[in-house]
Amino acid sequence: MELPKLFRYTFFSGVIRIFLILLCAVVLITTTVLILNRVREERLKQPIETPQKNKPVTVTPNLSVETPTEGKKNVEDSKETPGGERLIEREMTRPEPAEDKTPGFEKEQEPWFSPTMSYEERSKAIDELAKKDYSTIVSVVTKSLDSPDPEVREDILDALMAVDDYQVNTPLLKAIEDDNPDVAEKAMEVIDNIHSSNILPSLERALNDKDEDIREQALSILEDLTDHGALDILINKGLYNDYPGTREDVLDSLNFITDQEFETGEEARQWWEQNRDSFIFHE
């Protein structure tokens, strides 16, 4: 049985109308959701600013001005508060240390002498250095012995000529072991010039040097020192020296100093153990 044409038209028209309504609803809902998501994303991207509370300004009325202490400087910076009061901020600063104006010397610079210095300029700088305290002289000379210029290493030792102090052994031991023979010989000149018990460690090292002239100079100075420490070196080190000729010379020196006739080093050592405390050097 076939449905009437009017009924079929009405039925399909209603279905299409419902479908269109549903489609519009879906599009509307989808669009609304997208818009809401977009708005939420934009909000999340914006930085969240935390409101800051205004800190109360402390007003110090009738602030007394302190007298600045010596070696410090007061820098005052006045500011006005909203209420009209004046606050004073003080910044204490210390004066910078005065720079050393000694000619030829600069802070943290090695080898302490400019390569362009003439011999006269270098000599003047060394003379100025020699007037300083022992610790400064020893420190500067020790660092200057690292100079690649052997003339600088040799000349700087002149500043030690009057440093009759035990700490002088630090640069002297370094100079004795210098590869340049002129530097080592200059060190022996300094030792001979000081000529006291303060340079015994350097003499002990020089007595066993590979250079025969250095060993002879060390032995000669040890003979002249009226100090029990000098004899200790001759007996405990010199008699056991690496060089046979030096061992013989040391034994001869001991016979001369003690006025004895030792035939062997062992005799000298035993005699010294028994007589060290009572031994008196003769003039």
C-alpha positions as a Markdown table, in Angstrom:
| # | Residue | x | y | z |
|---|---|---|---|---|
| 1 | Met | 0.0 | 0.0 | 0.0 |
| 2 | Glu | 1.7 | 3.3 | -1.1 |
| 3 | Leu | 1.6 | 6.3 | 1.3 |
| 4 | Pro | 0.0 | 9.5 | 0.1 |
| 5 | Lys | 2.4 | 12.0 | -1.4 |
| 6 | Leu | 1.5 | 14.8 | 1.0 |
| 7 | Phe | 2.2 | 12.6 | 4.0 |
| 8 | Arg | 5.6 | 11.6 | 2.7 |
| 9 | Tyr | 6.6 | 15.2 | 2.1 |
| 10 | Thr | 5.5 | 16.2 | 5.5 |
| 11 | Phe | 7.3 | 13.3 | 7.2 |
| 12 | Phe | 10.7 | 13.9 | 5.5 |
| 13 | Ser | 10.5 | 17.6 | 6.0 |
| 14 | Gly | 10.2 | 17.1 | 9.7 |
| 15 | Val | 13.1 | 14.7 | 9.8 |
| 16 | Ile | 15.4 | 17.2 | 7.9 |
| 17 | Arg | 14.3 | 20.0 | 10.2 |
| 18 | Ile | 15.1 | 18.0 | 13.3 |
| 19 | Phe | 18.5 | 17.0 | 11.8 |
| 20 | Leu | 19.4 | 20.6 | 11.1 |
| 21 | Ile | 18.4 | 21.7 | 14.6 |
| 22 | Leu | 20.6 | 19.0 | 16.1 |
| 23 | Leu | 23.4 | 20.0 | 13.8 |
| 24 | Cys | 23.1 | 23.6 | 14.8 |
| 25 | Ala | 23.1 | 22.6 | 18.5 |
| 26 | Val | 26.2 | 20.5 | 18.1 |
| 27 | Val | 28.0 | 23.4 | 16.3 |
| 28 | Leu | 27.0 | 25.8 | 18.9 |
| 29 | Ile | 28.1 | 23.6 | 21.8 |
| 30 | Thr | 31.4 | 22.9 | 20.1 |
| 31 | Thr | 32.0 | 26.6 | 19.4 |
| 32 | Thr | 31.2 | 27.5 | 23.0 |
| 33 | Val | 33.6 | 24.9 | 24.3 |
| 34 | Leu | 36.4 | 26.1 | 22.1 |
| 35 | Ile | 35.8 | 29.7 | 23.1 |
| 36 | Leu | 35.9 | 28.8 | 26.8 |
| 37 | Asn | 39.1 | 26.8 | 26.4 |
| 38 | Arg | 40.7 | 29.7 | 24.5 |
| 39 | Val | 39.7 | 32.1 | 27.3 |
| 40 | Arg | 41.2 | 29.8 | 29.9 |
| 41 | Glu | 44.5 | 29.4 | 28.1 |
| 42 | Glu | 44.8 | 33.2 | 27.7 |
| 43 | Arg | 44.3 | 33.6 | 31.5 |
| 44 | Leu | 46.9 | 31.0 | 32.3 |
| 45 | Lys | 49.4 | 32.8 | 30.1 |
| 46 | Gln | 49.0 | 36.1 | 32.0 |
| 47 | Pro | 51.5 | 36.5 | 34.9 |
| 48 | Ile | 50.0 | 36.4 | 38.3 |
| 49 | Glu | 51.0 | 39.5 | 40.2 |
| 50 | Thr | 51.0 | 39.3 | 43.9 |
| 51 | Pro | 50.0 | 42.6 | 45.4 |
| 52 | Gln | 52.8 | 44.0 | 47.6 |
| 53 | Lys | 52.0 | 45.7 | 50.7 |
| 54 | Asn | 53.6 | 49.1 | 51.2 |
| 55 | Lys | 56.2 | 48.8 | 53.9 |
| 56 | Pro | 55.9 | 51.5 | 56.5 |
| 57 | Val | 58.7 | 54.0 | 56.5 |
| 58 | Thr | 60.6 | 54.3 | 59.8 |
| 59 | Val | 61.1 | 57.9 | 60.7 |
| 60 | Thr | 64.0 | 58.6 | 63.1 |
| 61 | Pro | 63.6 | 62.1 | 64.4 |
| 62 | Asn | 66.5 | 64.1 | 65.7 |
| 63 | Leu | 69.1 | 61.6 | 64.5 |
| 64 | Ser | 72.5 | 62.5 | 66.0 |
| 65 | Val | 75.5 | 62.8 | 63.8 |
| 66 | Glu | 78.5 | 60.7 | 64.9 |
| 67 | Thr | 82.0 | 61.9 | 64.7 |
| 68 | Pro | 83.8 | 59.9 | 62.0 |
| 69 | Thr | 86.6 | 57.7 | 63.3 |
| 70 | Glu | 90.1 | 58.0 | 61.9 |
| 71 | Gly | 90.8 | 56.1 | 58.7 |
| 72 | Lys | 87.0 | 56.1 | 57.7 |
| 73 | Lys | 84.9 | 58.5 | 55.7 |
| 74 | Asn | 81.2 | 59.3 | 56.1 |
| 75 | Val | 79.2 | 59.7 | 53.0 |
| 76 | Glu | 75.8 | 61.2 | 53.8 |
| 77 | Asp | 72.8 | 60.8 | 51.5 |
| 78 | Ser | 69.6 | 62.7 | 52.6 |
| 79 | Lys | 66.2 | 61.5 | 51.5 |
| 80 | Glu | 62.8 | 62.9 | 52.3 |
| 81 | Thr | 59.8 | 60.7 | 53.3 |
| 82 | Pro | 56.2 | 61.5 | 52.3 |
| 83 | Gly | 55.7 | 63.1 | 55.7 |
| 84 | Gly | 58.4 | 65.6 | 55.2 |
| 85 | Glu | 61.0 | 64.1 | 57.6 |
| 86 | Arg | 64.6 | 63.6 | 56.5 |
| 87 | Leu | 66.3 | 60.3 | 56.8 |
| 88 | Ile | 70.2 | 60.1 | 56.7 |
| 89 | Glu | 71.9 | 57.1 | 55.3 |
| 90 | Arg | 75.6 | 56.7 | 56.1 |
| 91 | Glu | 78.0 | 54.6 | 54.1 |
| 92 | Met | 81.3 | 53.8 | 55.8 |
| 93 | Thr | 84.3 | 53.3 | 53.5 |
| 94 | Arg | 87.9 | 52.5 | 54.2 |
| 95 | Pro | 90.7 | 54.3 | 52.5 |
| 96 | Glu | 92.6 | 52.3 | 50.0 |
| 97 | Pro | 96.2 | 51.3 | 51.1 |
| 98 | Ala | 98.9 | 53.5 | 49.7 |
| 99 | Glu | 100.9 | 52.1 | 46.8 |
| 100 | Asp | 104.5 | 51.3 | 47.1 |
| 101 | Lys | 106.4 | 54.0 | 45.2 |
| 102 | Thr | 109.8 | 52.3 | 45.3 |
| 103 | Pro | 111.4 | 52.7 | 41.8 |
| 104 | Gly | 111.5 | 49.5 | 39.8 |
| 105 | Phe | 108.9 | 47.6 | 41.8 |
| 106 | Glu | 105.2 | 47.1 | 40.8 |
| 107 | Lys | 102.5 | 45.1 | 42.6 |
| 108 | Glu | 102.1 | 41.5 | 41.7 |
| 109 | Gln | 104.7 | 41.8 | 38.9 |
| 110 | Glu | 107.5 | 39.3 | 38.3 |
| 111 | Pro | 110.4 | 39.2 | 38.0 |
| 112 | Trp | 110.1 | 42.6 | 39.8 |
| 113 | Phe | 112.4 | 44.3 | 37.2 |
| 114 | Ser | 111.3 | 45.6 | 33.9 |
| 115 | Pro | 113.2 | 43.9 | 31.0 |
| 116 | Thr | 113.8 | 47.4 | 29.5 |
| 117 | Met | 115.6 | 48.6 | 32.7 |
| 118 | Ser | 119.2 | 49.7 | 32.2 |
| 119 | Tyr | 121.9 | 48.4 | 34.6 |
| 120 | Glu | 121.9 | 51.8 | 36.4 |
| 121 | Glu | 118.2 | 51.7 | 36.9 |
| 122 | Arg | 118.3 | 48.1 | 38.2 |
| 123 | Ser | 121.1 | 49.0 | 40.6 |
| 124 | Lys | 119.1 | 51.9 | 42.0 |
| 125 | Ala | 116.1 | 49.7 | 42.5 |
| 126 | Ile | 118.2 | 47.1 | 44.3 |
| 127 | Asp | 119.7 | 49.8 | 46.6 |
| 128 | Glu | 116.2 | 50.9 | 47.5 |
| 129 | Leu | 115.1 | 47.3 | 48.1 |
| 130 | Ala | 118.1 | 46.8 | 50.5 |
| 131 | Lys | 116.7 | 49.6 | 52.7 |
| 132 | Lys | 113.5 | 47.6 | 53.5 |
| 133 | Asp | 112.9 | 45.1 | 56.3 |
| 134 | Tyr | 114.4 | 41.7 | 56.1 |
| 135 | Ser | 111.2 | 39.9 | 55.3 |
| 136 | Thr | 110.4 | 42.1 | 52.3 |
| 137 | Ile | 114.0 | 41.8 | 51.0 |
| 138 | Val | 114.0 | 38.0 | 51.3 |
| 139 | Ser | 110.5 | 37.7 | 49.6 |
| 140 | Val | 111.4 | 40.0 | 46.7 |
| 141 | Val | 114.8 | 38.3 | 46.1 |
| 142 | Thr | 113.3 | 34.8 | 46.3 |
| 143 | Lys | 110.7 | 35.7 | 43.6 |
| 144 | Ser | 113.2 | 37.5 | 41.5 |
| 145 | Leu | 115.4 | 34.4 | 41.3 |
| 146 | Asp | 112.7 | 32.9 | 39.0 |
| 147 | Ser | 113.6 | 35.5 | 36.4 |
| 148 | Pro | 114.7 | 34.0 | 33.1 |
| 149 | Asp | 117.5 | 36.6 | 32.9 |
| 150 | Pro | 120.6 | 35.3 | 34.7 |
| 151 | Glu | 121.9 | 38.9 | 35.1 |
| 152 | Val | 118.8 | 39.8 | 37.1 |
| 153 | Arg | 119.2 | 36.7 | 39.3 |
| 154 | Glu | 122.8 | 37.5 | 39.9 |
| 155 | Asp | 122.3 | 41.3 | 40.6 |
| 156 | Ile | 119.3 | 40.9 | 42.9 |
| 157 | Leu | 121.5 | 38.9 | 45.4 |
| 158 | Asp | 123.3 | 42.2 | 46.2 |
| 159 | Ala | 120.2 | 43.1 | 48.3 |
| 160 | Leu | 121.0 | 40.3 | 50.7 |
| 161 | Met | 124.5 | 41.4 | 51.6 |
| 162 | Ala | 123.4 | 42.8 | 55.0 |
| 163 | Val | 120.6 | 40.5 | 55.8 |
| 164 | Asp | 122.1 | 38.7 | 58.8 |
| 165 | Asp | 119.1 | 36.7 | 59.6 |
| 166 | Tyr | 118.2 | 33.0 | 59.4 |
| 167 | Gln | 115.5 | 33.5 | 56.8 |
| 168 | Val | 118.2 | 34.6 | 54.3 |
| 169 | Asn | 118.8 | 30.9 | 53.7 |
| 170 | Thr | 115.6 | 30.6 | 51.6 |
| 171 | Pro | 116.9 | 32.6 | 48.6 |
| 172 | Leu | 120.6 | 31.6 | 49.2 |
| 173 | Leu | 119.8 | 27.9 | 48.9 |
| 174 | Lys | 117.8 | 28.6 | 45.8 |
| 175 | Ala | 120.7 | 30.6 | 44.3 |
| 176 | Ile | 123.3 | 28.0 | 45.1 |
| 177 | Glu | 121.4 | 25.5 | 43.1 |
| 178 | Asp | 121.0 | 27.9 | 40.1 |
| 179 | Asp | 122.1 | 26.4 | 36.8 |
| 180 | Asn | 124.1 | 29.6 | 36.1 |
| 181 | Pro | 127.5 | 29.3 | 37.8 |
| 182 | Asp | 127.8 | 33.1 | 38.2 |
| 183 | Val | 124.6 | 33.2 | 40.3 |
| 184 | Ala | 125.9 | 30.4 | 42.6 |
| 185 | Glu | 129.2 | 32.2 | 43.0 |
| 186 | Lys | 127.4 | 35.4 | 43.8 |
| 187 | Ala | 125.5 | 33.5 | 46.5 |
| 188 | Met | 128.8 | 32.4 | 48.1 |
| 189 | Glu | 129.9 | 36.1 | 48.1 |
| 190 | Val | 126.8 | 37.0 | 50.1 |
| 191 | Ile | 127.4 | 34.1 | 52.5 |
| 192 | Asp | 131.0 | 35.2 | 53.0 |
| 193 | Asn | 129.8 | 38.8 | 53.6 |
| 194 | Ile | 127.2 | 37.8 | 56.2 |
| 195 | His | 129.7 | 35.4 | 57.9 |
| 196 | Ser | 127.6 | 34.4 | 60.8 |
| 197 | Ser | 125.9 | 31.3 | 62.2 |
| 198 | Asn | 122.7 | 32.4 | 60.5 |
| 199 | Ile | 123.9 | 31.0 | 57.1 |
| 200 | Leu | 124.9 | 27.5 | 58.4 |
| 201 | Pro | 122.2 | 25.7 | 56.4 |
| 202 | Ser | 123.5 | 27.3 | 53.2 |
| 203 | Leu | 127.1 | 26.4 | 54.0 |
| 204 | Glu | 126.0 | 22.8 | 54.7 |
| 205 | Arg | 124.5 | 22.6 | 51.2 |
| 206 | Ala | 127.5 | 24.3 | 49.6 |
| 207 | Leu | 129.9 | 22.0 | 51.2 |
| 208 | Asn | 128.5 | 19.1 | 49.1 |
| 209 | Asp | 128.1 | 21.1 | 45.9 |
| 210 | Lys | 129.3 | 19.6 | 42.6 |
| 211 | Asp | 131.5 | 22.6 | 42.0 |
| 212 | Glu | 134.8 | 22.2 | 43.7 |
| 213 | Asp | 135.3 | 26.0 | 44.1 |
| 214 | Ile | 131.9 | 26.2 | 45.9 |
| 215 | Arg | 132.9 | 23.4 | 48.3 |
| 216 | Glu | 136.3 | 25.1 | 49.0 |
| 217 | Gln | 134.6 | 28.4 | 49.7 |
| 218 | Ala | 132.1 | 26.8 | 52.1 |
| 219 | Leu | 134.9 | 25.0 | 54.0 |
| 220 | Ser | 136.9 | 28.2 | 54.3 |
| 221 | Ile | 134.0 | 30.0 | 55.8 |
| 222 | Leu | 133.1 | 27.2 | 58.2 |
| 223 | Glu | 136.7 | 27.2 | 59.5 |
| 224 | Asp | 136.4 | 30.9 | 60.4 |
| 225 | Leu | 133.1 | 30.6 | 62.3 |
| 226 | Thr | 133.6 | 30.3 | 66.0 |
| 227 | Asp | 130.3 | 28.3 | 66.4 |
| 228 | His | 129.7 | 24.8 | 67.6 |
| 229 | Gly | 127.2 | 24.4 | 64.7 |
| 230 | Ala | 130.0 | 24.9 | 62.2 |
| 231 | Leu | 132.0 | 22.0 | 63.7 |
| 232 | Asp | 128.8 | 19.9 | 63.8 |
| 233 | Ile | 128.5 | 20.3 | 60.0 |
| 234 | Leu | 132.2 | 19.5 | 59.4 |
| 235 | Ile | 132.0 | 16.3 | 61.5 |
| 236 | Asn | 128.5 | 15.1 | 60.7 |
| 237 | Lys | 128.4 | 16.1 | 57.1 |
| 238 | Gly | 131.9 | 17.0 | 55.9 |
| 239 | Leu | 133.6 | 13.8 | 57.0 |
| 240 | Tyr | 131.0 | 11.9 | 55.0 |
| 241 | Asn | 131.1 | 14.1 | 52.0 |
| 242 | Asp | 130.5 | 12.6 | 48.5 |
| 243 | Tyr | 133.9 | 13.8 | 47.3 |
| 244 | Pro | 137.1 | 12.1 | 48.8 |
| 245 | Gly | 139.2 | 15.3 | 48.3 |
| 246 | Thr | 136.7 | 17.3 | 50.4 |
| 247 | Arg | 136.7 | 14.7 | 53.1 |
| 248 | Glu | 140.5 | 15.0 | 53.5 |
| 249 | Asp | 140.3 | 18.8 | 53.5 |
| 250 | Val | 137.6 | 18.6 | 56.2 |
| 251 | Leu | 139.8 | 16.4 | 58.4 |
| 252 | Asp | 142.7 | 18.8 | 58.0 |
| 253 | Ser | 140.5 | 21.7 | 59.0 |
| 254 | Leu | 139.3 | 19.8 | 62.1 |
| 255 | Asn | 142.9 | 19.2 | 63.2 |
| 256 | Phe | 143.6 | 22.9 | 62.8 |
| 257 | Ile | 140.5 | 24.1 | 64.6 |
| 258 | Thr | 140.6 | 21.6 | 67.6 |
| 259 | Asp | 144.5 | 21.5 | 67.8 |
| 260 | Gln | 144.3 | 17.7 | 67.6 |
| 261 | Glu | 145.9 | 15.1 | 65.3 |
| 262 | Phe | 143.1 | 13.0 | 64.0 |
| 263 | Glu | 144.1 | 10.3 | 61.6 |
| 264 | Thr | 140.6 | 9.2 | 60.7 |
| 265 | Gly | 137.2 | 10.8 | 60.6 |
| 266 | Glu | 135.9 | 8.3 | 63.1 |
| 267 | Glu | 138.5 | 9.5 | 65.7 |
| 268 | Ala | 137.4 | 13.1 | 65.1 |
| 269 | Arg | 133.7 | 12.2 | 65.5 |
| 270 | Gln | 134.3 | 10.3 | 68.8 |
| 271 | Trp | 136.5 | 13.1 | 70.2 |
| 272 | Trp | 133.8 | 15.7 | 69.4 |
| 273 | Glu | 131.1 | 13.6 | 71.1 |
| 274 | Gln | 133.1 | 13.7 | 74.3 |
| 275 | Asn | 134.3 | 17.3 | 74.2 |
| 276 | Arg | 131.6 | 19.3 | 72.4 |
| 277 | Asp | 130.1 | 20.9 | 75.5 |
| 278 | Ser | 133.5 | 21.9 | 76.9 |
| 279 | Phe | 135.2 | 22.9 | 73.7 |
| 280 | Ile | 136.4 | 26.6 | 73.5 |
| 281 | Phe | 137.5 | 28.1 | 70.3 |
| 282 | His | 141.0 | 29.6 | 70.4 |
| 283 | Glu | 141.7 | 32.9 | 68.7 |
